[in-house]
Amino acid sequence: MSTNPRKDYFLLKNGLDYIEVEAKEESIINTPLWIEDNLDKAREIGINGATKVRKYFDSKFIVNPKLSHIFNVD
């Protein structure tokens, strides 16, 4: 679950990789209830998101390319 306050939809997709929660009382209450009623689908979404995060946000793989880009080094 995430409120996604930056509205960043570049890599992670709502309903596929995470469940977006609006920063409103109704959404904050209803989303955990939806998860409870849809455990298999919620689990699938969680697995998709965790897999994508491990693949694309692993510092062992992204730090060197980012530093190379910052310092213009090939």
C-alpha positions as CSV (number, residue, x, y, z in Angstrom):
1,M,0.0,0.0,0.0
2,S,1.2,3.5,-0.8
3,T,-0.2,6.9,-1.1
4,N,2.2,7.7,-3.9
5,P,2.4,11.4,-3.0
6,R,4.8,12.2,-5.8
7,K,2.4,10.6,-8.4
8,D,5.3,8.6,-9.8
9,Y,3.9,6.0,-12.2
10,F,7.1,5.5,-14.2
11,L,8.0,2.1,-13.0
12,L,5.5,0.8,-10.4
13,K,1.9,0.5,-11.6
14,N,-1.1,0.8,-9.3
15,G,-3.0,-2.4,-9.1
16,L,-0.2,-4.4,-10.6
17,D,2.8,-3.7,-8.4
18,Y,1.2,-1.9,-5.4
19,I,-2.2,-0.8,-4.1
20,E,-2.5,3.0,-4.1
21,V,-4.3,4.6,-1.1
22,E,-5.6,8.1,-1.4
23,A,-4.7,10.4,1.5
24,K,-8.3,10.3,2.5
25,E,-10.0,8.7,5.5
26,E,-12.3,6.5,3.4
27,S,-9.5,5.1,1.2
28,I,-7.2,4.5,4.2
29,I,-10.0,2.5,5.9
30,N,-11.3,0.6,2.8
31,T,-8.0,-0.5,1.3
32,P,-7.0,-2.9,4.1
33,L,-10.5,-4.2,4.0
34,W,-10.2,-4.9,0.3
35,I,-6.9,-6.6,0.9
36,E,-8.5,-8.8,3.6
37,D,-11.3,-9.8,1.2
38,N,-8.9,-10.3,-1.8
39,L,-5.9,-12.0,-0.2
40,D,-4.8,-13.9,-3.3
41,K,-4.9,-10.8,-5.6
42,A,-3.2,-8.7,-2.9
43,R,-0.5,-11.3,-2.5
44,E,0.1,-11.3,-6.3
45,I,0.3,-7.5,-6.3
46,G,2.8,-7.6,-3.4
47,I,5.0,-10.3,-5.1
48,N,5.0,-8.3,-8.4
49,G,6.0,-5.1,-6.6
50,A,8.7,-6.7,-4.5
51,T,10.2,-8.4,-7.5
52,K,10.3,-5.2,-9.5
53,V,11.8,-3.2,-6.5
54,R,14.5,-5.9,-6.0
55,K,15.3,-5.8,-9.7
56,Y,15.3,-2.1,-10.4
57,F,16.2,-0.5,-7.0
58,D,19.1,-2.8,-5.9
59,S,21.9,-0.5,-4.9
60,K,24.5,-3.1,-5.9
61,F,23.5,-2.6,-9.5
62,I,22.3,1.0,-9.8
63,V,25.0,3.0,-7.8
64,N,27.8,2.6,-10.3
65,P,25.8,3.7,-13.4
66,K,24.3,6.6,-11.5
67,L,27.8,7.8,-10.3
68,S,29.1,7.3,-13.9
69,H,26.3,9.5,-15.1
70,I,26.8,12.2,-12.4
71,F,30.6,12.4,-13.1
72,N,30.4,11.9,-16.9
73,V,32.6,8.8,-16.7
74,D,32.1,5.8,-19.0
